[in-house]
Amino acid sequence: MSVRHTSWYVITGAPCSGKTSVINALEQRGFRVVHEVARAYIDDEISKGKSLKQIKSDTYRFENHIFMTKLKIEAALPTDELIFLDRAVPDSIAYFQFDGLDPSQPIKKSKDVRYKKIFLFDRLAFLKDGVRSEDDHLADRLDNLLEEAYRKLQYKIVRVPAISVEDRTAFILERLDQGL
C-alpha cells in the first residue's frame, strides 16, 4: 500500500492540555474537525451506566478499540481537504506504550499516512474530571511518549505554548502553510 499524503493537521498533547477547546474554536470558525475518539467513546459508555474503571478494565480491548476506530475514521477522510484531528493514529503508539502494550500495530499503521503538520500542545494545569484517569505525573509521561512517537515517524513537531484558547487558535492558523 502506498503512503497517503494528507492535508490534515494533528492537534495532540497530554490530557488536560487544551486540545478540545482549540478544536471546538476551529470548528466554530468553520473548519472541519475530527473530535477525540477516546473521549467520545468514554462519554458514550458512561451514558450507558458504565464506570470509567469498567470501561478501562481491559486495557488492550480499550486501546485497540480506540486505535481501530481512528483507523476507520481516517480511512474515510478525503486526503486533500484541510481537516484538524484531535489526536491521530500515531497517538495510539504512545498510549499502547503507556499501558505496557505492544505498539507494533499502531507503529505499522502510522506509516501508511503522512499528516501535513503536528501541533503538540504544551501542558496546562492538570484538572481531573470524570473521564480522565491520569494524574499530573502520568500526563507528563504521556506528553513525552507522544512527542517521541511523532518524532520517530520523522515529523517535525510544532510546540503550541500554554496561552489562551484564542491565542492558541491564532498560533495554529498562522502556521498552517509554513514549513515551521
Secondary structure, 3 states (H helix, E strand, C coil): CCCEECCEEEEEECCCCCHHHHHHHHHHCCCEEECCHHHHHHHHHHHCCCCHHHHCCCHHHHHHHHHHHHHHHHHHCCCCCCEEEECCCCHHHHHHHHCCCCCHHHHHHHCCEECCEEEEECCCCCCCCCCCCCCHHHHHHHHHHHHHHHHHCCCCEEEECCCCHHHHHHHHHHCCCCCC
